[in-house]
Amino acid sequence: MSFRIILLVIGVAAAAIGFFLFLGNGGEALWLIHAQAAHVIGGYGDNLCYDGLNVRPIDGNLVLRLASDGTGTLDLSATTTSTSGPLRISETDEISGTITLSARLDDTSQIKQGIKIHGDTKNGNPILPETSALIEGDGSFDVYINGILRYRGLHGEWSVADAVRKDDGSIRQSGLVYSPLLRDKTGFSDPARKEFTLLLHSDTADANNKPAYSIVLQLVFSDVTIDKQPKPAAQ
């Protein structure tokens, strides 16, 4: 058996053990979601890139687990490539290599299901257009670079929702590129596709950045697999 296959077997076993430990600690699993086909959105100065420019693919995957008691985990691993380049997440800081993010979810995570978010909905963030979310919430993330803790307790806003990014990374409809200044922030989402969006940022402000935080990292996953979700309530 090759070394690569051994590593794969170990990884699958570890994931299975972790999932069952998660069930044992938190009760029956309500949500289990995997996401891949990751893209990094821009960098310092513009982490929104509504026009799709500077949206680059990055090697990455994400797992969201949420139990019946409202506790769970959101774990993400990504590795920069020649295509993504280093990620400039602040005015002075670039990161490269393997990036690992981890958050534990609980009753402080403000998790909501089956709602409209962004735009003028007063849910989510008005810097993005209105869309329909299967599930969304927030959390406090620790960020490791090449296995070393780099940032502790960055705020993360995340959602699984109807996709707003086109294949070229832009947010637009009929040639109109999205802007938070638009009166009508609807019509930009595609109910036929889902995407997982994570917007990670510091609490400190920076008016020269978009959004206006000193540290920002936005990742969007366009390949979302919902392995488990709550059954609809009986009518």
Phi and psi in degrees as a GROMACS rama.xvg file:
@    title "Ramachandran Plot"
@    xaxis  label "Phi"
@    yaxis  label "Psi"
@TYPE xy
-72.1875  161.752  SER-2
-61.3045  -39.0695  PHE-3
-64.324  -41.0864  ARG-4
-66.2849  -40.1183  ILE-5
-59.267  -44.4824  ILE-6
-62.0486  -39.8283  LEU-7
-63.2734  -44.5519  LEU-8
-61.9319  -43.9745  VAL-9
-62.2039  -41.7598  ILE-10
-64.2283  -43.4465  GLY-11
-63.4091  -42.8804  VAL-12
-63.6292  -42.0525  ALA-13
-63.7389  -40.4828  ALA-14
-64.067  -40.8147  ALA-15
-64.993  -43.7574  ALA-16
-61.7298  -44.2578  ILE-17
-62.0527  -39.3169  GLY-18
-65.6357  -42.8965  PHE-19
-70.5396  -33.6348  PHE-20
-64.1707  -38.9051  LEU-21
-60.7991  -43.4766  PHE-22
-63.9547  -40.2622  LEU-23
-64.5538  -32.5994  GLY-24
-85.3254  -27.6823  ASN-25
-120.931  0.099553  GLY-26
92.073  -166.65  GLY-27
-63.5209  139.029  GLU-28
-72.738  127.128  ALA-29
-94.7643  -41.9061  LEU-30
-127.69  136.42  TRP-31
-140.386  115.062  LEU-32
-131.589  131.721  ILE-33
-113.656  144.541  HIS-34
-140.498  142.811  ALA-35
-147.193  -163.683  GLN-36
56.0569  62.7114  ALA-37
-85.3701  147.758  ALA-38
-133.157  140.812  HIS-39
-95.338  135.773  VAL-40
-101.084  103.446  ILE-41
64.6238  -143.681  GLY-42
-177.479  -168.449  GLY-43
-53.1121  134.022  TYR-44
104.246  -45.9543  GLY-45
-151.185  99.6012  ASP-46
-101.251  18.3596  ASN-47
-113.938  -43.3401  LEU-48
46.9458  57.1097  CYS-49
-59.4402  -28.9148  TYR-50
-81.8942  -4.27285  ASP-51
87.2259  -11.973  GLY-52
-70.1657  141.092  LEU-53
66.1169  26.959  ASN-54
-98.4868  117.362  VAL-55
-125.484  143.893  ARG-56
-68.8802  148.104  PRO-57
-142.504  143.603  ILE-58
-68.1167  119.968  ASP-59
-169.426  157.103  GLY-60
-148.815  160.401  ASN-61
-143.158  145.887  LEU-62
-133.161  126.435  VAL-63
-112.32  126.78  LEU-64
-125.878  130.307  ARG-65
-137.385  128.486  LEU-66
-98.4023  172.106  ALA-67
-65.7067  -21.1862  SER-68
-90.5635  7.07067  ASP-69
88.0844  0.0432035  GLY-70
-95.9651  158.428  THR-71
-179.594  -168.008  GLY-72
-141.143  150.608  THR-73
-129.542  115.205  LEU-74
-122.936  136.915  ASP-75
-138.882  139.246  LEU-76
-133.793  131.207  SER-77
-141.877  150.013  ALA-78
-129.504  126.745  THR-79
-66.5927  151.71  THR-80
-131.345  178.541  THR-81
-63.9267  -28.0025  SER-82
-76.4979  -45.0253  THR-83
-73.117  -34.1889  SER-84
67.0449  179.089  GLY-85
-62.8972  152.889  PRO-86
-99.8684  116.003  LEU-87
-89.0966  98.247  ARG-88
-98.2379  -3.53578  ILE-89
-152.635  177.716  SER-90
-61.7235  -30.5026  GLU-91
-118.13  -4.64585  THR-92
-122.03  128.527  ASP-93
-117.011  146.125  GLU-94
-125.632  146.522  ILE-95
-151.224  162.844  SER-96
100.061  -146.962  GLY-97
-93.6801  122.753  THR-98
-109.749  122.977  ILE-99
-120.241  126.659  THR-100
-117.61  141.596  LEU-101
-146.268  134.797  SER-102
-138.981  140.327  ALA-103
-99.6564  131.429  ARG-104
-101.442  139.454  LEU-105
-151.884  -160.228  ASP-106
-71.5334  -4.31165  ASP-107
-90.8126  -3.43832  THR-108
-85.2895  -2.88207  SER-109
50.5232  49.1996  GLN-110
-79.1263  130.808  ILE-111
-128.852  152.829  LYS-112
-130.527  143.61  GLN-113
61.3772  48.9138  GLY-114
-131.697  162.701  ILE-115
-81.1886  137.763  LYS-116
-132.313  164.016  ILE-117
67.3559  -170.705  HIS-118
57.4289  -131.681  GLY-119
-100.857  18.9673  ASP-120
-76.904  -17.3141  THR-121
69.5562  8.74526  LYS-122
-111.856  146.089  ASN-123
71.4226  -139.302  GLY-124
-130.662  124.091  ASN-125
-68.1516  -6.45443  PRO-126
-72.906  -10.7859  ILE-127
-116.55  154.89  LEU-128
-72.1979  160.236  PRO-129
-62.1933  138.76  GLU-130
-152.158  169.357  THR-131
-102.137  124.453  SER-132
-103.667  132.637  ALA-133
-67.9849  -43.7164  LEU-134
-156.598  142.45  ILE-135
-152.189  158.492  GLU-136
-176.393  -164.531  GLY-137
-142  -179.989  ASP-138
-176.413  169.347  GLY-139
-103.094  121.023  SER-140
-110.592  136.098  PHE-141
-96.857  137.154  ASP-142
-117.803  123.719  VAL-143
-112.071  136.713  TYR-144
-115.192  116.746  ILE-145
52.7117  40.6212  ASN-146
83.4849  -0.359243  GLY-147
-110.432  129.404  ILE-148
-61.7493  122.45  LEU-149
-108.277  -42.4695  ARG-150
-135.301  136.843  TYR-151
-115.09  132.495  ARG-152
72.0196  34.4316  GLY-153
-72.4666  145.532  LEU-154
-82.1458  133.668  HIS-155
-124.561  127.614  GLY-156
-106.743  126.013  GLU-157
-136.015  157.268  TRP-158
-160.004  151.519  SER-159
-111.24  113.758  VAL-160
-148.467  169.897  ALA-161
-56.2331  133.529  ASP-162
-63.7817  139.317  ALA-163
-112.227  -15.5333  VAL-164
-88.4959  132.744  ARG-165
-76.6208  174.437  LYS-166
-59.9791  -28.6033  ASP-167
-88.4877  7.00628  ASP-168
89.276  -8.03673  GLY-169
-81.4949  162.14  SER-170
-115.904  106.503  ILE-171
-157.975  162.942  ARG-172
-143.051  128.193  GLN-173
50.2291  41.5157  SER-174
85.1565  -10.8075  GLY-175
-86.5174  116.719  LEU-176
-81.006  138.056  VAL-177
-64.5019  145.872  TYR-178
-146.06  139.682  SER-179
-61.4883  -13.2337  PRO-180
-83.8352  -9.07208  LEU-181
-64.1215  141.539  LEU-182
-68.1261  -40.6301  ARG-183
-106.511  111.146  ASP-184
-101.483  16.4475  LYS-185
-100.874  170.299  THR-186
87.1355  2.92324  GLY-187
-95.7221  -7.98012  PHE-188
-98.5034  158.526  SER-189
-120.04  105.223  ASP-190
-67.084  -10.3781  PRO-191
-82.8915  -11.044  ALA-192
-131.476  148.507  ARG-193
-115.487  149.631  LYS-194
-141.271  151.091  GLU-195
-104.369  121.415  PHE-196
-115.039  132.495  THR-197
-127.111  119.877  LEU-198
-112.27  112.024  LEU-199
-107.411  133.242  LEU-200
-155.186  162.418  HIS-201
-82.5258  173.531  SER-202
-86.7015  -23.5312  ASP-203
-76.8263  145.339  THR-204
-92.4218  156.084  ALA-205
-151.7  106.225  ASP-206
-66.5681  -15.9615  ALA-207
-86.8276  -0.503197  ASN-208
-111.699  154.722  ASN-209
-127.267  119.567  LYS-210
-64.0495  167.243  PRO-211
-83.5586  60.4024  ALA-212
-120.543  155.213  TYR-213
-70.6825  -29.4231  SER-214
-126.346  126.82  ILE-215
-142.69  138.228  VAL-216
-142.478  120.589  LEU-217
-115.973  125.668  GLN-218
-122.359  138.927  LEU-219
-126.547  129.657  VAL-220
-109.32  121.635  PHE-221
-95.8518  -6.84044  SER-222
-114.458  101.588  ASP-223
-115.721  126.906  VAL-224
-115.668  119.426  THR-225
-98.0661  97.8856  ILE-226
-74.3585  -32.4878  ASP-227
-152.391  140.211  LYS-228
-150.992  159.785  GLN-229
-61.6231  145.371  PRO-230
-71.46  143.271  LYS-231
-59.8259  144.509  PRO-232
-64.1326  142.193  ALA-233
-62.8593  136.266  ALA-234
